């Protein structure tokens, strides 16, 4: 065990961690997109060691940033910029999704044409090289990649992604062909918008713009549960909740109060609701309504 001052230092460190809470301090503002094109930034992600920040704009321009400079440089410049390659029929290709690859300096990018591109980030973010491509199903009926998730094990590094037409695929990064696919999202539940993977890699939850929440068992590549938010609010983003016993996800909902709900996707219940402060009376009345899930 710890003795004397070591024990007191450990207790002091533990108390500081337990008392910590977000301060909401602005560390840096990145102006390059505003000054160069004025196109909105649609995706942001960081490597798992938090040393590299990756941003993507709507027009397919991806920038890589050194996070170590964000708090000490008043005018931070990106360390590398590249553009998602276009097909022969497009001058520019819109970017809908990107995701860094865990335990690796790599980046998966989904394009408007339905392609998945894998880039290796070299020299601490000074360059990025395309190393692999997962082609679209049919160039004449291209369907944009809407969301991406990734996890790795001792045996595989898997990227899961959903297209606008409801198709869901798994891509083992050691191959250039699809590893598996699961049944499409029903059209009446809306376009896929976000997804999350269970920490054990056995399940996947997909959210849609029509308020759908679909749970898939990846061991059998089959649907398990299918829910729909009663209000029809779109699922904008999603994260797995690993601290509860029953499979659950945090879901950001597109509603008047911009709430974030913690849904138990097995029981179909809302465990916790986080609200932004209402600013008008109509929002205040809506805030007391806890979102519910209906079987779809």
WOJO-V691986 format. One record per residue. N is the residue number from 1. OMEGA is omega in radians with two decimals (999 if undefined). Layout:
N|OMEGA  N|OMEGA
//
This chain:
1|3.13  2|-3.12  3|2.95  4|-3.05  5|3.12  6|3.14  7|-3.13  8|3.10  9|3.13  10|3.13  11|-3.14  12|3.11  13|3.12  14|3.14  15|3.12  16|3.13  17|-3.11  18|-3.12  19|-3.08  20|3.00  21|-3.08  22|-3.13  23|-3.10  24|-3.11  25|3.08  26|-3.13  27|-3.09  28|3.02  29|-3.09  30|-2.96  31|-2.97  32|-3.13  33|-3.12  34|-3.07  35|-3.03  36|-3.06  37|-3.08  38|-3.13  39|-3.10  40|2.98  41|-3.04  42|-3.13  43|3.10  44|3.08  45|3.13  46|3.05  47|-3.03  48|3.05  49|3.08  50|-3.14  51|-3.08  52|3.06  53|3.14  54|3.12  55|3.12  56|3.13  57|-3.06  58|-3.09  59|3.04  60|3.11  61|-3.13  62|3.13  63|3.13  64|-3.05  65|3.04  66|-3.07  67|3.14  68|-3.13  69|-2.98  70|-3.06  71|-3.09  72|-3.13  73|-3.09  74|-3.13  75|-3.06  76|3.06  77|3.11  78|3.14  79|3.11  80|3.11  81|3.01  82|-3.11  83|3.10  84|-3.07  85|-3.11  86|2.97  87|-3.08  88|-3.08  89|-3.09  90|3.02  91|3.08  92|-3.11  93|-3.11  94|3.08  95|3.13  96|-3.03  97|2.97  98|-3.10  99|3.03  100|-3.11  101|-3.09  102|3.10  103|-3.12  104|3.05  105|-3.11  106|-3.03  107|3.05  108|-3.09  109|3.07  110|-3.04  111|3.12  112|-3.12  113|3.13  114|3.11  115|2.98  116|-3.09  117|3.12  118|3.13  119|3.00  120|3.12  121|-3.05  122|3.01  123|3.08  124|3.11  125|-3.13  126|3.13  127|3.10  128|-3.07  129|3.07  130|-3.07  131|-3.10  132|3.13  133|3.03  134|-3.00  135|3.06  136|-3.12  137|-3.05  138|-3.06  139|-3.10  140|3.12  141|-3.07  142|3.13  143|-3.00  144|2.99  145|-3.02  146|-3.10  147|-3.08  148|2.94  149|-3.09  150|2.96  151|3.13  152|3.07  153|3.09  154|-3.03  155|-3.04  156|2.95  157|-2.95  158|3.01  159|3.06  160|-3.14  161|3.14  162|3.13  163|-3.09  164|-3.13  165|3.09  166|3.14  167|3.12  168|-3.07  169|2.96  170|-3.08  171|3.01  172|-2.99  173|3.06  174|-3.10  175|3.07  176|3.08  177|-3.11  178|3.09  179|3.14  180|3.01  181|3.11  182|-3.12  183|-3.11  184|3.03  185|3.10  186|-3.04  187|-3.07  188|3.07  189|3.07  190|-3.09  191|3.07  192|-3.10  193|-3.09  194|3.11  195|3.05  196|-3.14  197|3.05  198|-3.08  199|3.13  200|3.13  201|-3.09  202|-3.06  203|3.11  204|3.08  205|-3.13  206|3.07  207|-3.11  208|3.10  209|3.06  210|3.12  211|3.14  212|3.00  213|-3.09  214|-3.13  215|3.14  216|3.00  217|-3.06  218|3.08  219|-3.14  220|-3.13  221|-3.07  222|3.05  223|-3.14  224|3.11  225|3.13  226|-3.08  227|3.03  228|3.09  229|-3.02  230|-3.12  231|-3.09  232|-3.13  233|-3.12  234|3.00  235|-3.04  236|3.12  237|-2.97  238|3.04  239|3.12  240|3.04  241|-3.04  242|-3.03  243|3.14  244|-3.05  245|-3.13  246|-3.13  247|-3.07  248|3.13  249|2.91  250|-3.12  251|3.02  252|-3.04  253|3.11  254|-3.12  255|-3.08  256|-3.05  257|3.11  258|-3.07  259|3.01  260|-3.08  261|3.00  262|-3.08  263|2.92  264|-3.00  265|3.03  266|3.13  267|-3.12  268|-3.10  269|3.07  270|-3.08  271|-3.09  272|3.13  273|3.10  274|-3.05  275|2.90  276|-3.10  277|3.14  278|-3.13  279|3.07  280|-3.05  281|-3.13  282|3.08  283|-3.14  284|3.11  285|-3.13  286|-3.05  287|-3.09  288|-3.12  289|3.14  290|-3.12  291|3.11  292|3.12  293|3.07  294|3.06  295|-3.10  296|999
//
